[in-house]
Amino acid sequence: MSLSYETAEEWAEELSLSVDPDLETLEAYALQRHPEIVAALGPQGAVLAERIRPGANERRGTLSCIAGLLLFGAIGVAPILGVAIYAEAPGVLFTSVPPVAARTAIPISSWCFGITAAVLLVGAIVWLVRGARWNPALLGYAVLSFVMAGFATIGLANVAARDEFAGLAGWLWPVRAALIVAAVVGLAVLLRVRHRTPDGAGASDGADRGQPGHGAQAGPDAVELAAALPEEDRERALADRNAALDALGRRGFLTGGTVGQARAVPLGGLGAFRWTGNPDAGTAARG
């Protein structure tokens, strides 16, 4: 199943005049492209999240997963190949296969670790932009890269000595860079520090305006998840939510003051919003 309307504004425009609007439901429609956030909105959000049809989202998720696995496979091979190319394992397993010569193995290994360092840097930037959340995949790749780069730092020197290869120092720089970047990224993920709004500040702000900040039902989780969305997705959901609030105001469900207060609530926090003002204002306006 999917939700009945594609946008929160459509839901607000079609809402029956005989019922009072549920703002948690409104926000669920605005965020329906992100069911994990809908589920965190509160009890009603959790119910609606179960109704969101996995169809299109699932297809997009499957394609993204396949692309991600292919990409991860490609970049995951880089640090492993960086060690495997110079290792003597082929000669141990297959006596007819000699180890790769240093003049071939060392440049290939160096390029592999250069790619590894670049991938780690890009991954770290994306991780920071998306809120520096716990990311076991990035941590795992950093650990793998660190271990492989450590092996290569010693192994390449042995291979160069074995084949009397000159010019090793220049080829070692990408390996050392991957070692350092992997260590920094891994530690950053482990010791991640994210900005958190003090609970007292949010509660006092809500009390001053006659509404709670982030209550137990909507919780900081929904607000936090919404804040971590890519800017384009967040702005689209916020615009849809505010358009729906305006529609409820035009139709007399909410007073102008209530609409203004609701628009000021962070995306993901309407489940804890409590109406202020005359509760009969909307009924009178609807006639």
Buried (B, 14 or more C-beta within 10 A) or exposed (E): EEBEBEBBBBBBBEBEEEEEBBBBBBBBBBBBBBBEBBBBBBEBBBEBBEBBEEEEBEEEEEEEEEEEEEEBEEBBBBBBBBBBBBBBEBEEEEEEEEBBEBEEBBBBBBBBBBBBBBBBBEBBEEBEEEBBEEBEEBBBBBBBBBBBBBBBBEBBBEBBEEBEBEEBEEBBEBBBBBBBBBBBBBEBBEEBEEEEBEEEEBBEBBEEBEBBBBBEBBBBBBBBBBBBBEEEEBEBBBBBBBBBBBBBBEBBBBBEBBBEBBBEBBBBBBBBBEBBBEEEBBEEBEE
